[in-house]
Amino acid sequence: MEEQAHFKYALACVGFSPIECQGFIEASGCINIVMLGLLSPEQVSRIFKRLVTRAANPISTSAIQEQLMLSIRVWVAGQQRLQQPIDAGTVTAAMALNQAQQMRQALEDDAREKESLAKLPDKFKVATQWKIFAEAIETYLSQILGSGRVPLSYVIHQMVLAPMEQAYDTEQARMIALAPLNGISYQQDNARVYGIIKQLVLEAPSHTYILRFDGTANGRSAWLALHDNYEGNGFRNQNVNDAYSLLDGP
């Protein structure tokens, strides 16, 4: 009951009356705020329609209230995707409004993405082009959204555990840093990244470094293998030896 009380308080913070709170909880079956993440946006919208059309004691809510509920659901789903804590006390009117604005922006971004798709980087064929290729891959993956709208560049992010209290310049940077490197969503994104990397290095000698990951489609491990080879001590030492050979002449 305590969790339900916290859920009701969160809804009250964004403008729901006690009757509206109780009506939504009964119609949705959500006894706490965490369960809101189990619903799809379509299900939330249908619940509001049922409330206003039910025969006994219909509850009329506004379009703004429905949008705010959807924004809370998105926040909950986002926290679940990043495996971050979900505290009903975090919900405020300002937070819900900000999340709603982000949702609207995401819809506009989706429309723009359909018009202008990110360009796949050039294929990696020469070792001396590694730095350029690595930067191009990171830029490309940062423009491609994976599960939960997290940019795919999180898969090849070097830091495994980001500081919990660190401040981030953008929401995108926060998602890239905090997205967990485990779970079903990560496995799907990881396999997608592997497919992208493989097609770009297939014609280069470097493809031999990632072939062992074919069976698991492990994009992160494939990327780290390439990174270690071209930025590790062995490769740097080889570059130094090559430079000395050129200076010594034939």
Rosetta blueprint (number, residue, H / E / L):
1 M L
2 E H
3 E H
4 Q H
5 A H
6 H H
7 F H
8 K H
9 Y H
10 A H
11 L H
12 A H
13 C H
14 V L
15 G L
16 F L
17 S L
18 P H
19 I H
20 E H
21 C H
22 Q H
23 G H
24 F H
25 I H
26 E H
27 A H
28 S H
29 G L
30 C L
31 I L
32 N L
33 I H
34 V H
35 M H
36 L H
37 G H
38 L H
39 L L
40 S L
41 P H
42 E H
43 Q H
44 V H
45 S H
46 R H
47 I H
48 F H
49 K H
50 R H
51 L H
52 V H
53 T H
54 R L
55 A L
56 A L
57 N L
58 P L
59 I L
60 S L
61 T L
62 S L
63 A H
64 I H
65 Q H
66 E H
67 Q H
68 L H
69 M H
70 L H
71 S H
72 I H
73 R H
74 V H
75 W H
76 V H
77 A H
78 G H
79 Q H
80 Q H
81 R H
82 L L
83 Q L
84 Q L
85 P L
86 I L
87 D L
88 A H
89 G H
90 T H
91 V L
92 T L
93 A H
94 A H
95 M H
96 A H
97 L H
98 N H
99 Q H
100 A H
101 Q H
102 Q H
103 M H
104 R H
105 Q H
106 A H
107 L H
108 E H
109 D H
110 D H
111 A H
112 R H
113 E H
114 K H
115 E H
116 S L
117 L L
118 A L
119 K L
120 L L
121 P L
122 D L
123 K L
124 F L
125 K L
126 V L
127 A H
128 T H
129 Q H
130 W H
131 K H
132 I H
133 F H
134 A H
135 E H
136 A H
137 I H
138 E H
139 T H
140 Y H
141 L H
142 S H
143 Q H
144 I L
145 L E
146 G L
147 S H
148 G H
149 R H
150 V L
151 P E
152 L H
153 S H
154 Y H
155 V H
156 I H
157 H L
158 Q L
159 M L
160 V L
161 L L
162 A L
163 P L
164 M L
165 E L
166 Q L
167 A L
168 Y L
169 D L
170 T L
171 E H
172 Q H
173 A H
174 R H
175 M H
176 I H
177 A H
178 L H
179 A L
180 P L
181 L L
182 N L
183 G H
184 I H
185 S H
186 Y H
187 Q H
188 Q H
189 D H
190 N H
191 A H
192 R H
193 V H
194 Y H
195 G H
196 I H
197 I H
198 K H
199 Q H
200 L H
201 V H
202 L L
203 E L
204 A L
205 P H
206 S H
207 H H
208 T H
209 Y H
210 I L
211 L H
212 R H
213 F H
214 D L
215 G L
216 T L
217 A L
218 N L
219 G H
220 R H
221 S H
222 A H
223 W H
224 L H
225 A H
226 L H
227 H H
228 D H
229 N H
230 Y H
231 E H
232 G L
233 N H
234 G H
235 F H
236 R H
237 N H
238 Q H
239 N H
240 V H
241 N H
242 D H
243 A H
244 Y H
245 S H
246 L H
247 L H
248 D H
249 G L
250 P L
